[in-house]
Amino acid sequence: MEIQSATEKLLKLSPSVRVVSVCDLQGKLVFSARSKKVKILVSKNQSLASLKAAARDWKQRKKLLRTLGSCKYVVAEYDTVKRIVMPAGKNHILYVTTTAAFDHNKVIRKVRSFK
């Protein structure tokens, strides 16, 4: 599925979906979009650093593939937001932020429906 189309579908899922980004496994941003109603909470540099950390961590999880199987997703919940990281093909990850109260399983189900 085209990245931009998938991103738009995720943003339309709920007003609680804040930002949807795709990056490669080196943390290089490929595409990003946000809800127009979102108040930016972190700087661009902080956001890019978080993407790089998520990509680095995802590569580490791939090392456990033989013993644990493939990682399906990772959720980090903060006071104000949730961060959901999922694979987007073999060489990219999807990085979605939502409000803290949002049911992250809705994002996971939507992404799985893309396949």
C-alpha positions as CSV (number, residue, x, y, z in Angstrom):
1,M,0.0,0.0,0.0
2,E,1.3,3.5,-0.8
3,I,2.8,5.2,2.2
4,Q,0.8,8.4,1.9
5,S,-2.5,6.6,1.5
6,A,-1.8,4.4,4.5
7,T,-0.8,7.5,6.5
8,E,-4.0,9.3,5.6
9,K,-6.2,6.3,6.6
10,L,-4.5,6.1,10.0
11,L,-5.0,9.9,10.6
12,K,-8.7,9.5,9.7
13,L,-9.1,6.6,12.1
14,S,-9.6,9.0,15.0
15,P,-8.9,12.6,16.1
16,S,-6.8,10.9,18.8
17,V,-4.2,9.8,16.2
18,R,-1.7,12.6,16.3
19,V,1.3,11.9,14.0
20,V,2.1,9.1,11.6
21,S,5.6,8.6,10.3
22,V,7.5,6.1,8.3
23,C,11.3,5.7,8.6
24,D,13.9,3.3,7.3
25,L,15.9,1.1,9.7
26,Q,18.6,3.7,10.1
27,G,16.0,6.2,11.4
28,K,15.9,8.3,8.2
29,L,12.4,9.9,7.8
30,V,10.7,8.7,4.6
31,F,7.3,10.3,5.2
32,S,5.4,12.0,8.0
33,A,2.0,13.6,8.5
34,R,0.1,14.9,11.4
35,S,-3.4,15.8,12.4
36,K,-4.1,19.5,11.8
37,K,-5.5,19.8,15.4
38,V,-2.3,18.5,17.0
39,K,-0.3,20.8,19.3
40,I,3.4,19.9,18.7
41,L,4.9,18.6,22.0
42,V,8.5,17.9,20.9
43,S,11.0,19.7,18.7
44,K,11.8,18.5,15.3
45,N,15.2,17.4,16.5
46,Q,13.7,15.5,19.4
47,S,11.2,13.8,17.0
48,L,14.0,12.8,14.6
49,A,16.1,11.5,17.6
50,S,13.1,9.4,18.7
51,L,12.7,7.9,15.2
52,K,16.4,7.0,15.2
53,A,16.1,5.3,18.6
54,A,13.0,3.4,17.5
55,A,14.8,2.2,14.3
56,R,17.8,1.2,16.3
57,D,15.6,-0.7,18.8
58,W,13.7,-2.4,16.0
59,K,16.9,-3.7,14.5
60,Q,17.8,-5.1,18.0
61,R,14.5,-6.9,18.1
62,K,15.2,-8.5,14.8
63,K,18.1,-10.3,16.5
64,L,15.6,-12.2,18.6
65,L,13.7,-13.5,15.5
66,R,15.0,-17.1,15.7
67,T,14.2,-17.5,19.4
68,L,11.1,-15.4,20.0
69,G,9.7,-15.0,16.5
70,S,9.1,-11.6,14.8
71,C,8.1,-8.6,16.8
72,K,4.6,-7.5,15.9
73,Y,4.5,-4.0,17.5
74,V,5.8,-2.0,20.5
75,V,3.8,0.5,22.5
76,A,5.2,3.1,24.8
77,E,2.8,5.0,26.9
78,Y,3.7,8.4,28.4
79,D,1.5,10.8,30.4
80,T,0.3,12.7,27.4
81,V,0.8,10.3,24.4
82,K,1.3,6.7,23.2
83,R,3.9,5.7,20.7
84,I,3.2,2.7,18.5
85,V,6.0,1.2,16.4
86,M,5.2,-1.5,13.9
87,P,7.0,-3.0,10.8
88,A,6.2,-1.4,7.5
89,G,7.6,-4.0,5.1
90,K,11.1,-5.5,5.7
91,N,13.1,-2.3,5.7
92,H,10.9,0.4,7.3
93,I,8.9,1.0,10.5
94,L,5.7,2.8,11.1
95,Y,5.8,5.2,14.0
96,V,2.4,6.4,15.2
97,T,1.6,8.7,18.1
98,T,-1.8,9.0,19.7
99,T,-3.4,10.5,22.8
100,A,-2.6,8.5,25.9
101,A,-6.2,7.5,26.4
102,F,-6.6,6.1,22.8
103,D,-7.0,2.4,22.4
104,H,-3.8,1.5,20.5
105,N,-5.3,-1.7,19.3
106,K,-7.4,0.3,16.8
107,V,-4.1,1.4,15.1
108,I,-2.7,-2.1,15.2
109,R,-5.9,-3.6,13.6
110,K,-6.0,-0.9,10.9
111,V,-2.4,-1.4,10.0
112,R,-2.9,-5.2,9.8
113,S,-5.8,-4.6,7.4
114,F,-3.5,-3.0,4.9
115,K,-1.7,-6.3,4.2
